[in-house]
Amino acid sequence: MKDSNFEMQVENRTFTKRFDINFALVILALNVIGLINLYSATNSASAAQMSRLFNQQLIWLCVGWGIFFFTTILDYKFFKRFAFVFYAINIVALVLVSFYGKKFYGAQRWLDLGFFRYQPSETMKLAMVLVMARVLSRYEAQNGLGIKELLVPLGLTAIPVLLTVKQPDLGTGILILAVCVSMIMFVGVRKPILIAAIVTGLVAAPVLWSFGLKKYQKNRILTFVDPGRDPRGTGYNSIQSKIAVGSGRILGKGFRKGTQSQLEFLPERHTDFIYSVLSEEHGFIGSVATFGLFLTLYWMALRIATQARDKFGALITVGVLAYLFWHVTVNIGMVIGLLPIVGVPLPLLSYGGSSMLATMAGLGLISGVAYRKYLF
């Protein structure tokens, strides 16, 4: 009995030593900010709806932390073995969306599971991180990846990107592509190939504009350049968001006192425009402090990547970091008028189950890499 208690104490001390508590505290701080912000954003809704949204987010957050600790303790090499299985499952889910997906606001992106509306494109990003980490970790390209080495990762990327754009969800498709390209660039690409890719992109841009984009997607880009061209239509969201952000000034209007959000001028204030609510009510100080927490999270993830015990662990960390970076950059750029309006949630703050669970799972993978940096 004494030996059992001693072993348990040693195990607890070992967990405390290996577990990166500071990394978890930064995530928790963003979770708390997200809950406070969500409570305020839904304040103008009916009491029943407000309670439902807040309680659902609490449930997803609790489940998310369970997933976080599970993926921390589980050896991340498990995900290396089953990376292609996760990839295939998510591809099947994306295909099923085309046939059985639920439509909201003209987009077919969700599978109705009864108790939960599942968005496969969110978990697809995480599956891409795992499969790209497995594929890229095999290469030892001193001078960068060549055409032969790029065929498999680019082919694996193209399938989910095309399926996501078809929904239509151009924003998420671009984010999946951005995450994969970031991981490829981390490994390195031969300079002639990189130059050829840039030139091809510049040449293809006019063709994509003429034949690849739908009318509403073109309108979003044109409205981004000049929101005043359609202030009550496609430019409405951008204008109202910038009013909310600007009206917060230095210290903000105060908790639950934002006029744009409380009077419901601001659309999708609990999801895509949650940062607008934060900026209006807590001002420049609150929005910069929140952005500073994300920067701290990036720095911690980079430090963990440099300390990873193998290339696969480093690539997982870089992939999840790219996932967070591009989501935060696109969302904040969108709400302050620096980027076109696309349906991209702000990780850890926006309301939504699929996004929250995928983000916490990804952060758990980083935590798992940090947890095992002491094992040799």
DRENRO-202999 format. One record per residue (C-alpha): y, z, x. Coordinates in pm, whole numbers, plus 50000, padded with zeros to 5 digits. Each point is the difference from the previous one (the first is absolute). Example, Ala and Ser with C-alpha at 12.3 -4.5 7.8 and 13.67 -1.06 7.14 Angstrom:
REM DRENRO-202999
y 49550; z 50780; x 51230
y 50344; z 49934; x 50137
REM end
This chain:
REM DRENRO-202999
y 50000; z 50000; x 50000
y 50235; z 50089; x 50285
y 49914; z 49677; x 50180
y 50077; z 49801; x 49683
y 50341; z 50167; x 49961
y 50077; z 49941; x 50368
y 49912; z 49628; x 49972
y 50221; z 49968; x 49691
y 50293; z 50163; x 50181
y 49953; z 49766; x 50298
y 49986; z 49699; x 49766
y 50318; z 50111; x 49821
y 50182; z 50044; x 50333
y 49875; z 49659; x 50112
y 50129; z 49837; x 49680
y 50340; z 50170; x 50040
y 50022; z 49878; x 50359
y 49905; z 49640; x 49921
y 50185; z 49958; x 49671
y 50357; z 49870; x 50039
y 50178; z 50244; x 49769
y 50346; z 49858; x 50077
y 49891; z 49655; x 49882
y 49872; z 50152; x 49673
y 50322; z 50200; x 49949
y 50218; z 49688; x 50023
y 49780; z 49830; x 49736
y 50022; z 50311; x 49780
y 50381; z 50004; x 50032
y 50014; z 49638; x 49876
y 49761; z 50090; x 49716
y 50228; z 50284; x 49888
y 50308; z 49774; x 50013
y 49808; z 49743; x 49797
y 49905; z 50253; x 49730
y 50354; z 50136; x 49972
y 50136; z 49647; x 49980
y 49740; z 49893; x 49742
y 50083; z 50302; x 49782
y 50365; z 49900; x 50001
y 49930; z 49627; x 49953
y 49795; z 50068; x 49685
y 50241; z 50259; x 49861
y 50152; z 49754; x 49754
y 49657; z 49917; x 49854
y 49848; z 50192; x 49711
y 49852; z 50340; x 50083
y 49645; z 49873; x 49941
y 50043; z 49693; x 50219
y 50177; z 50198; x 50272
y 49720; z 50257; x 50007
y 49732; z 49729; x 50004
y 50151; z 49810; x 50294
y 50065; z 50313; x 50204
y 49657; z 50151; x 49933
y 49825; z 49672; x 50083
y 50186; z 49981; x 50330
y 49900; z 50360; x 50078
y 49635; z 49914; x 49933
y 50016; z 49690; x 50220
y 50170; z 50203; x 50271
y 49728; z 50268; x 49992
y 49728; z 49733; x 50011
y 50194; z 49827; x 50278
y 50000; z 50315; x 50213
y 49627; z 50037; x 49938
y 49951; z 49644; x 50129
y 50232; z 50077; x 50294
y 49790; z 50296; x 50117
y 49674; z 49814; x 49934
y 50106; z 49701; x 50214
y 50129; z 50241; x 50266
y 49667; z 50180; x 50038
y 49779; z 49690; x 49958
y 49958; z 49815; x 50330
y 50210; z 49683; x 49978
y 49715; z 49805; x 50161
y 49837; z 50021; x 49657
y 50274; z 49767; x 49874
y 49931; z 49764; x 50288
y 49640; z 49961; x 49886
y 50099; z 49936; x 49639
y 50329; z 49811; x 50052
y 49862; z 49670; x 49872
y 49843; z 50177; x 49701
y 50340; z 50144; x 49900
y 50154; z 49658; x 50055
y 49743; z 49826; x 49778
y 50035; z 50260; x 49721
y 50377; z 49952; x 49992
y 49969; z 49621; x 50002
y 49767; z 50023; x 49699
y 50251; z 50230; x 49827
y 50281; z 49750; x 50063
y 49785; z 49722; x 49852
y 49922; z 50215; x 49694
y 50373; z 50050; x 49946
y 50033; z 49624; x 49943
y 49753; z 50021; x 49710
y 50028; z 50351; x 49858
y 50329; z 50133; x 50136
y 50262; z 50157; x 49775
y 50337; z 49830; x 49978
y 50328; z 50189; x 50033
y 50340; z 49832; x 50032
y 49831; z 49661; x 50034
y 49781; z 50101; x 50296
y 49623; z 50047; x 49992
y 49938; z 50263; x 50270
y 49806; z 50292; x 49850
y 49646; z 50078; x 49890
y 49983; z 50243; x 49709
y 49733; z 50259; x 50082
y 50075; z 50205; x 49688
y 50118; z 50316; x 50177
y 50190; z 49809; x 50267
y 50177; z 49665; x 50052
y 49874; z 49882; x 50336
y 50201; z 49752; x 50209
y 49759; z 49839; x 50250
y 50280; z 49850; x 50211
y 50103; z 50354; x 50105
y 49658; z 50097; x 50136
y 49962; z 49647; x 50142
y 50271; z 50083; x 50255
y 49793; z 50292; x 50126
y 49682; z 49791; x 50005
y 50186; z 49742; x 50208
y 50102; z 50268; x 50251
y 49634; z 50101; x 50042
y 49854; z 49650; x 50026
y 50277; z 49878; x 50233
y 49954; z 50307; x 50221
y 49628; z 49929; x 50024
y 50045; z 49629; x 50080
y 50291; z 50040; x 50242
y 49842; z 50293; x 50186
y 49726; z 49766; x 50123
y 50241; z 49778; x 50194
y 50100; z 50067; x 50360
y 50266; z 49730; x 50032
y 50204; z 50075; x 50311
y 50244; z 49712; x 49938
y 50005; z 50036; x 49622
y 49786; z 49858; x 49721
y 49931; z 49627; x 49998
y 49933; z 49765; x 49711
y 49626; z 50072; x 50006
y 50054; z 50378; x 49975
y 50259; z 49960; x 49723
y 49781; z 49796; x 49764
y 49803; z 50295; x 49859
y 50290; z 50248; x 49949
y 50225; z 49733; x 49848
y 49721; z 49879; x 49772
y 49931; z 50356; x 49883
y 50372; z 50043; x 49933
y 50047; z 49674; x 49809
y 49749; z 50082; x 49724
y 50163; z 50320; x 49862
y 50350; z 49860; x 50053
y 49924; z 49693; x 49785
y 49824; z 50208; x 49733
y 50298; z 50241; x 49983
y 50264; z 49727; x 49986
y 49804; z 49842; x 49715
y 50043; z 50313; x 49778
y 50301; z 49929; x 50058
y 50107; z 50267; x 50250
y 50180; z 49829; x 50286
y 50145; z 50328; x 50131
y 49662; z 50168; x 50048
y 49852; z 49680; x 50142
y 50274; z 49990; x 50264
y 49942; z 50369; x 50079
y 49626; z 49944; x 50057
y 50089; z 49711; x 50231
y 50264; z 50212; x 50180
y 49752; z 50284; x 50065
y 49738; z 49763; x 50141
y 50250; z 49811; x 50216
y 50132; z 50331; x 50134
y 49649; z 50099; x 50111
y 49944; z 49659; x 50161
y 50332; z 50027; x 50185
y 49901; z 50348; x 50122
y 49691; z 49848; x 50166
y 50206; z 49707; x 50127
y 50017; z 49624; x 49944
y 50033; z 49729; x 50262
y 50359; z 49884; x 50034
y 49944; z 49626; x 49918
y 49820; z 50097; x 49677
y 50281; z 50239; x 49906
y 50265; z 49732; x 50056
y 49797; z 49745; x 49803
y 49965; z 50249; x 49711
y 50377; z 50062; x 49987
y 50077; z 49625; x 50003
y 49737; z 49938; x 49729
y 50152; z 50275; x 49787
y 50349; z 49852; x 50028
y 49874; z 49654; x 49907
y 49786; z 50130; x 49713
y 50279; z 50211; x 49844
y 50170; z 49709; x 49813
y 49661; z 49877; x 49876
y 49911; z 50349; x 49876
y 50336; z 50023; x 49821
y 49951; z 49665; x 49826
y 49633; z 50021; x 49907
y 49866; z 50351; x 50070
y 50239; z 50232; x 49815
y 50017; z 50041; x 49624
y 50335; z 49977; x 49821
y 50037; z 50377; x 49955
y 49928; z 50054; x 50371
y 50272; z 49751; x 50095
y 50238; z 50176; x 49762
y 49931; z 50333; x 50171
y 50096; z 49855; x 50336
y 50310; z 49827; x 49864
y 50100; z 50317; x 49819
y 49951; z 50196; x 50322
y 50258; z 49773; x 50166
y 50234; z 50028; x 49700
y 49905; z 50269; x 49741
y 50309; z 49910; x 49797
y 49858; z 49659; x 49905
y 49787; z 50172; x 49732
y 50127; z 50359; x 49957
y 49816; z 50061; x 49672
y 49678; z 49827; x 50101
y 49840; z 49967; x 50343
y 50298; z 50165; x 50172
y 50007; z 50306; x 49774
y 49753; z 50213; x 50196
y 50170; z 49939; x 50333
y 50349; z 50072; x 49864
y 49898; z 50323; x 49825
y 49809; z 50119; x 50305
y 50296; z 49946; x 50233
y 50230; z 50178; x 49753
y 49762; z 50298; x 50000
y 49972; z 50010; x 50379
y 50375; z 49961; x 50056
y 50105; z 50250; x 49735
y 49804; z 50277; x 50174
y 50248; z 49996; x 50291
y 49947; z 50273; x 50260
y 49851; z 50296; x 49812
y 49887; z 49835; x 49675
y 50065; z 50086; x 49637
y 49742; z 50277; x 49988
y 49647; z 50047; x 49869
y 49952; z 49831; x 49657
y 50369; z 49902; x 49994
y 49975; z 49636; x 50104
y 50163; z 49788; x 49731
y 49819; z 49675; x 50087
y 49658; z 50163; x 49973
y 50062; z 50256; x 49725
y 50173; z 49745; x 49773
y 49719; z 49750; x 50072
y 50215; z 49728; x 50154
y 49767; z 49999; x 50301
y 49671; z 49817; x 49927
y 49658; z 50115; x 50126
y 50170; z 50313; x 50134
y 49674; z 50193; x 50039
y 49819; z 49723; x 50192
y 50171; z 49718; x 50192
y 50352; z 50152; x 49986
y 49914; z 50364; x 50071
y 50211; z 49986; x 50318
y 50302; z 49900; x 49792
y 49961; z 50321; x 49797
y 49974; z 50200; x 50322
y 50314; z 49840; x 50146
y 50204; z 50049; x 49683
y 49910; z 50366; x 49950
y 49981; z 50116; x 50364
y 50236; z 49755; x 50162
y 50008; z 49864; x 50353
y 49878; z 50331; x 50142
y 49691; z 50015; x 49778
y 49907; z 49635; x 50042
y 50042; z 50007; x 50380
y 49802; z 50327; x 50025
y 49714; z 49840; x 49804
y 50013; z 49689; x 50216
y 49998; z 50230; x 50304
y 49672; z 50151; x 49879
y 49848; z 49651; x 49986
y 50126; z 49932; x 50354
y 49839; z 50328; x 50111
y 49675; z 49888; x 49838
y 50020; z 49668; x 50190
y 50061; z 50178; x 50331
y 49705; z 50235; x 49944
y 49774; z 49706; x 49910
y 50102; z 49813; x 50317
y 49927; z 50309; x 50208
y 49657; z 50033; x 49836
y 49929; z 49631; x 50069
y 50071; z 50047; x 50372
y 49766; z 50301; x 50009
y 49714; z 49837; x 49807
y 49664; z 50021; x 50176
y 49912; z 49633; x 49934
y 50156; z 49666; x 49909
y 49873; z 50010; x 49642
y 50175; z 50335; x 49937
y 50323; z 49869; x 50153
y 49987; z 49686; x 49783
y 49935; z 50202; x 49682
y 50307; z 50213; x 50077
y 50217; z 49695; x 50074
y 49877; z 49830; x 49681
y 50081; z 50295; x 49774
y 50333; z 50041; x 50181
y 50079; z 49633; x 49929
y 49899; z 50056; x 49636
y 50250; z 50288; x 49972
y 50274; z 49830; x 50201
y 50004; z 49677; x 49800
y 49979; z 50179; x 49665
y 50289; z 50232; x 50081
y 50208; z 49720; x 50157
y 49953; z 49760; x 49708
y 50054; z 50266; x 49731
y 50314; z 50153; x 50152
y 50135; z 49658; x 50099
y 49944; z 49890; x 49641
y 50181; z 50290; x 49834
y 50305; z 49981; x 50228
y 50033; z 49622; x 49965
y 49882; z 49888; x 50344
y 49681; z 49835; x 49871
y 49900; z 49821; x 49676
y 49860; z 50208; x 49713
y 49620; z 50014; x 50014
y 49757; z 50242; x 49838
y 49929; z 50221; x 50303
y 49970; z 50380; x 49956
y 50135; z 50253; x 50249
y 49700; z 50177; x 50158
y 49959; z 50371; x 49913
y 50306; z 49997; x 49770
y 49944; z 49736; x 49732
y 49794; z 50076; x 49690
y 49660; z 49833; x 50002
y 49637; z 50091; x 50054
y 49870; z 49700; x 50197
y 50290; z 50012; x 50244
y 49980; z 50378; x 50048
y 49624; z 50008; x 50056
y 50005; z 49702; x 50239
y 50288; z 50149; x 50199
y 49839; z 50344; x 50029
y 49669; z 49840; x 50103
y 50182; z 49801; x 50270
y 50180; z 50309; x 50127
y 49666; z 50182; x 49998
y 49862; z 49730; x 50230
y 50285; z 50062; x 50245
y 49936; z 50374; x 49974
y 49632; z 49932; x 50072
y 50089; z 49809; x 50316
y 50221; z 50294; x 50111
y 49722; z 50246; x 49911
y 49758; z 49827; x 50237
y 50227; z 49940; x 50298
y 49848; z 50315; x 50154
y 49642; z 49870; x 49969
y 49860; z 49807; x 50290
REM end
